[in-house]
Amino acid sequence: MANERRPRPAQRTAPQFDVVAIGASAGGVEALHVVVEALPVDFPAAVLVVQHMDPRHRSMLAGLLARRCRLRVKQATNGEPVEVGPVYIAQPGAHLVVRDGHLVLTDTVHVHFSRPSIDRLFESVADAYGDRAISVILSGSGVDGADGTRAVKAKGGTTIAQSPASAAHGGMPQAARATGCVDVTLPLEEIGPAIVNLVAPALGYEDA
């Protein structure tokens, strides 16, 4: 199991990763606000977000995050290309996966009682991007995201978990850590700066 530590910033200035996939559940909306608020307007990677939500209601998450995020935030649509810059939000009731450089929404079976599933997103990102993917597990109950964390790590990607002590609900971060595949565990307020330092050190936070 990984010790709590800060990732060492890379030395090259070119983007080191193409995509950041973030999973959250209970307590995750506020955690997502904190993370995306730290991303600069010229952040050079796509950001994909699965937040567990009630499929019976229209999601307002994209609008809420856009209030504090310098990047464009939008709800993902089926078949659109994955582009650098936007923060894509999974729709309620549909898995969000990446295939051949495009976002795909599917209504296949629930995973760990959830659709969208963090595991499904992380597994597809691992297959599509390999060692140029970052996965992030934020606050939530249950174990969704643990298998996906394994998948990202197995393909050479970098895996981050919110420290359970800083999470409103520590179940998901703890389940991810229990796999032994989490590279770094960080308090919530350090995750956004760490992502920036990993993806594009030239845009990063010297003290992160």
N, C-alpha and C positions, 0 to 999 in steps of 0.2 A: 504494500500500500504506500502511495506516495506521501512524502513529508510535505507539510505546508511550506511553500517557498515561492519566491518570485522568479519567473522565467528570465533567463539572461537575454538581453536584447541581441539580435543578430547584428553582424557588422556590415553586411551589404545593404545598399539603399534600394535596390529593386524589390518589388513586392515578393514576399516569400511564400504567400499562400493565395489561392484563388477564391476560396469560399470559407465563410464562418457559419456553421449551423448551430443554432441555439435551441435548447429545449427547456420548457418550464411548465409548471402546473400550479397547484395551490400556492398562493403567495408570489406567483411569478410575474404578475403584471407590473408591480412596483419594481421588482428586480430588473425586469426588462427596461423600464424607464432609465434606471441608473446606468445600465450597460450601454444602451444605444446613445445616451446623452454624451458619452465620452468619445464617440466616433467622430472624426473630423469630416468636413464637407468633401474633402478629396480622398476619402478612404478608398483604397484601390482593390477592394474585393467585394464580391456579392455577400449578402447576409440573408440567411434563411431562418425563419422562426416558426417553431411549433409551440403554441401555448394551448394546453388543454382547455376547452371551453364547451359550453352547453350548445349542442347542435340545433336546439329548438329556437335559438335566438340569433339574430343578425349580429355579427361581430363588429364592435366599435374599436377594436384594438389598434388598427392602422391609424385611425384618426387621433387616438389618444397618444400613441407614441410619436406621431408627427409633431405634436406640440413642443416636444423637448428634444427632437432629433434633428441634426443638421442635414442628414441624408433624406432622400425621398423615401417615404414609407407607403407601401401599397399592399393590398391583398393579392395574393398570387392568383393567376388565372391559368387555366389548362392550356398547355401548348406554347406558352410564351418563352422566348429564349432567356437564359440566365445571363444577366448583364452585370457588369461591375458598377457599384454605386448604390442601387436600391436596397432597401430592407424589405424582403418579401415575407408576408404573413400568411400562414396556412389558413384556409377557410374552415369554418366549423363543419364537422361531419365528413371530411374528406382527407385521406392521407395525402401528404405533399412529398413527392419524390423527384429526383433528377434523372432524366434519361436523355442521352445524346445531346447534352447541352441545353435541354429544355425542361421546364417545370411540368410535371404531370400530376393531376389530381385523380385519385382513385377512390372507389367506394368498396374496396375489398374489406375482409373481415376486420373487426376491431382487434387491436393488439394491446394486451394488458388493460382491457376494457376501454381503450381509447381509440378514437379516430377523429382527428389526426394523431398519429403515433410518432413519438420522438425516435423510437428505434427504426421505423421505416425511413424516416428522413436521413438519419445518420448512416444507415446501411447503404442507401443510395448514393450519398455524398462520398462515402468511402470508396465505393466502386467507381464513381465518376472522376474523382479528383486525387485519390491515393494520398501521397505524402504532402499534397498541397491543400489539405483540408484541416480545419480546426473545428472541433466540437466542444460545446459548452453546455453543461448541465446546471440549471439554476433551481431555485426553490420548487419543491413539489413533494407530494406523497406517492408512495408506491415504488415501482422498479422500472418504469418506462425510461428508456435511455441507457440502461446498463448494457444491454446486448449491443446497442448501437455504438456505445463507447468502445467496446471490444472490437467491433468491426473497423472503426476509424483507426484505432491503434494497430490492428493487424495489417492495415494497408500503409502504415508509416505516417499517418497523420498525427496531429498534436491534440491532446485531450485535456480539457479544463473542467473542474468542478467547483461550484461555490462551496465554501466551507460550511458544513452543516450548522455550526454555531451562529453563522451570520444569516441563515435562511429562516424564513417564517415557518417553513416545513422542510426538515432535513432529510426526509426519506429518500428522495431521488438522488441527491448528491451522495448520500452515504451508500446507496446501492451501487452507484457508479464507482465509487472509491473501493468498494469491496471486491470489484473485479480485478484489482491490481493493475488496471490499464489507464488510470488517470495520471497524466504527467505532472500537473500542478493543481493544487487546491488553494484557492484564494478567497479572502473576504470579498463581499460583493463589490465594494467601492474600488477594488483593485483590478477587477476583471476587465473592464473596458480599456483602461490604459495598457494592461498586459496584452490584450488583443492587438491594439495599435502597434505596440512595440514588436510583436511577433510578425505581423503582416508587413508593416512598412516602418522600419526603425527610424527613418529620417523624419517621420511625422510624429514620433513617439514622445513619451514622457520620461525624462531623464531619471526621475526618482521612482519610477514604477518598478 
